[in-house]
Amino acid sequence: MNIYGKQVYGAEDEETRCSHYHQETDRIALKCFCCREYYPCYKCHEEITGKPFKPWPAEYREEKAVLCGACGTELTISGYLTSSSRCPSCRSAFNPGCALHYHLYFEPKK
């Protein structure tokens, strides 16, 4: 699905929700480090590509790799991780439970 001019593979609505995560606040897509494509979640990436989602190395924290499904703003990884579960641009809430999966998307700083 094309969302704000970005292809988001596996998205089922215009705010980037998917079959795995579809609560009101599930409105981000994440760019995979290996393929540089957006997916709503690691499960979508694995189903579509047949490969695990490769997390971003810690030295890439200033790379834009998170897409807000509410307004289309691309956030840097560090911007997303320090956002307090809200888009800094439109203030839409993100699911705070996503923090449980950060290790799947972003390698920890050493």
C-alpha positions as CSV (number, residue, x, y, z in Angstrom):
1,M,0.0,0.0,0.0
2,N,1.3,3.5,-0.8
3,I,1.0,5.7,2.2
4,Y,2.1,9.3,2.1
5,G,4.2,8.5,-1.0
6,K,6.0,5.6,0.7
7,Q,5.4,1.9,-0.2
8,V,4.5,0.0,3.0
9,Y,4.4,-3.7,2.4
10,G,1.8,-5.6,4.4
11,A,-0.2,-2.5,5.4
12,E,-3.9,-3.0,5.5
13,D,-5.1,0.5,6.1
14,E,-3.8,4.1,5.4
15,E,-2.3,4.4,8.9
16,T,0.0,1.3,8.4
17,R,-1.9,-1.2,10.5
18,C,-1.6,-4.8,9.6
19,S,-3.2,-8.2,10.3
20,H,-0.8,-8.7,13.3
21,Y,-1.1,-5.2,14.9
22,H,-4.3,-3.3,14.4
23,Q,-5.1,-1.4,17.5
24,E,-5.9,2.4,17.3
25,T,-2.4,3.3,18.2
26,D,-0.7,0.9,15.8
27,R,0.2,3.5,13.3
28,I,3.9,3.3,12.5
29,A,5.8,1.4,9.8
30,L,9.5,0.5,10.2
31,K,12.1,0.3,7.5
32,C,14.2,-2.9,7.5
33,F,17.9,-2.4,7.6
34,C,18.7,-5.1,5.0
35,C,16.1,-4.2,2.3
36,R,15.4,-0.5,3.2
37,E,11.7,-1.1,2.7
38,Y,8.8,-0.2,5.1
39,Y,6.7,-2.8,6.8
40,P,4.1,-2.4,9.6
41,C,5.9,-5.1,11.7
42,Y,8.6,-7.7,11.7
43,K,6.0,-10.5,11.1
44,C,4.8,-8.8,7.9
45,H,8.4,-8.6,6.7
46,E,9.0,-12.3,7.4
47,E,5.8,-13.4,5.7
48,I,6.4,-11.3,2.6
49,T,10.2,-11.8,2.2
50,G,10.7,-15.2,3.9
51,K,13.6,-13.6,5.8
52,P,13.9,-12.2,9.3
53,F,13.7,-8.4,9.8
54,K,17.2,-7.1,10.2
55,P,17.5,-4.6,13.0
56,W,19.3,-1.3,12.5
57,P,22.8,-1.2,14.0
58,A,23.2,1.3,16.8
59,E,25.5,3.6,14.8
60,Y,22.5,4.4,12.5
61,R,20.3,6.2,15.1
62,E,20.0,9.3,12.9
63,E,18.7,7.4,9.9
64,K,15.1,8.0,9.0
65,A,13.5,4.5,9.5
66,V,10.1,5.0,11.1
67,L,7.0,6.3,9.3
68,C,4.1,7.9,11.2
69,G,0.9,6.5,9.7
70,A,-1.1,9.4,10.9
71,C,0.8,12.2,9.1
72,G,3.5,10.6,7.0
73,T,6.4,12.1,8.9
74,E,9.6,10.0,8.7
75,L,11.3,9.9,12.0
76,T,14.9,9.1,12.8
77,I,15.4,6.1,14.9
78,S,16.6,8.3,17.8
79,G,13.7,10.6,17.3
80,Y,11.3,7.7,17.5
81,L,13.0,6.1,20.5
82,T,12.7,9.4,22.5
83,S,9.2,10.3,21.3
84,S,7.3,9.2,24.4
85,S,5.0,7.2,22.1
86,R,3.8,10.3,20.2
87,C,4.6,11.6,16.8
88,P,6.7,14.8,17.3
89,S,5.0,16.3,14.2
90,C,1.3,15.6,14.6
91,R,1.2,14.4,18.2
92,S,-0.7,11.2,17.3
93,A,-0.2,8.5,19.8
94,F,1.9,5.4,19.0
95,N,1.4,2.1,20.7
96,P,3.7,2.1,23.9
97,G,3.7,-1.7,23.7
98,C,6.0,-1.4,20.7
99,A,8.8,-0.9,23.2
100,L,8.7,-4.6,23.9
101,H,9.9,-5.2,20.3
102,Y,12.6,-2.6,20.0
103,H,15.3,-5.3,20.0
104,L,13.8,-6.7,16.8
105,Y,14.1,-3.4,15.0
106,F,17.0,-1.6,16.6
107,E,20.3,-3.0,18.0
108,P,21.0,-1.5,21.5
109,K,23.8,1.0,21.9
110,K,27.0,-0.4,23.2
